[in-house]
């Protein structure tokens, strides 16, 4: 799995430019300076695309967790679901059945750290089953549990 530090591209919601143009400009400038791809996803409903974006596993392979946040259940108009598909044409995106917001998993080399939220949102599975599925899907050997 590619660590976040070694990702070769950054994706942002098109809402970033319209709501925070200076941040968008500075982020794009830094990416260009360091030869990192800077791409925009169009027609998003939520500015925080880390929550619903696939995780980059290697240069052309990604893992897409199921994004169905309980905190937005009363605001379905803010849930971005499949808009990323067009943005990832030519890339292999594997879908996971686990309910995970991207911000609830952090990974580095062969270790992933999960927040308690992942266990709560996937309560039909045992903690062991969740850990084993994440290990297999992300290709990590070790899972840590963050108590937030």
C-alpha positions, -999 to 999 in steps of 0.1 A, spaced: 0 0 0 12 35 -8 15 56 23 -1 90 23 33 105 22 41 87 -11 9 92 -29 15 105 -64 -16 126 -67 -40 147 -46 -77 150 -53 -98 178 -40 -135 187 -42 -145 214 -67 -161 231 -37 -126 239 -23 -119 264 -51 -153 281 -48 -153 283 -10 -116 286 -2 -99 298 -33 -67 309 -16 -62 274 0 -69 258 -33 -44 280 -51 -17 274 -25 -22 237 -24 -21 235 -62 11 256 -63 28 233 -37 18 202 -57 31 216 -90 64 225 -73 68 190 -60 56 172 -91 25 158 -74 -6 155 -95 -34 179 -84 -68 169 -96 -104 181 -90 -135 160 -86 -165 178 -101 -200 179 -89 -193 169 -53 -218 176 -26 -193 177 3 -161 196 4 -143 170 26 -136 145 -1 -112 125 22 -143 110 38 -156 94 5 -125 91 -17 -109 58 -24 -75 50 -7 -46 47 -30 -30 12 -27 -4 16 -54 0 36 -86 -32 25 -103 -51 5 -76 -75 20 -51 -98 8 -23 -133 24 -20 -149 19 14 -187 22 16 -196 58 25 -228 60 44 -221 84 74 -246 82 102 -239 119 110 -253 129 76 -284 106 77 -306 137 80 -287 155 52 -286 131 22 -280 161 -1 -245 163 14 -235 127 7 -213 123 -23 -214 87 -35 -203 77 -70 -190 110 -84 -154 98 -80 -161 71 -106 -155 93 -137 -124 108 -120 -109 74 -116 -113 61 -152 -84 38 -161 -77 30 -124 -86 -2 -107 -110 7 -78 -121 -22 -56 -152 -16 -35 -153 -27 1 -185 -36 20 -172 -20 52 -187 13 62 -158 36 67 -153 74 64 -118 80 51 -109 101 81 -114 71 104 -85 51 90 -49 62 90 -22 41 75 16 40 72 36 13 56 20 -20 67 1 -6 97 -34 9 98 -50 26 128 -88 25 130 -111 47 151 -139 32 173 -163 46 147 -154 18 123 -164 -8 148 -197 10 157 -207 14 120 -200 -22 112 -217 -37 142 -229 -68 123 -193 -79 122 -171 -89 151 -141 -67 158 -119 -96 146 -138 -98 113 -134 -61 107 -97 -62 114 -91 -92 92 -111 -76 63 -92 -43 66 -59 -62 67 -67 -81 36 -82 -51 17 -54 -26 26 -26 -52 25 -14 -43 60 -1 -67 86 -9 -47 118 -40 -29 130 -41 -3 158 -72 9 175 -76 46 183 -99 55 212 -112 89 202 
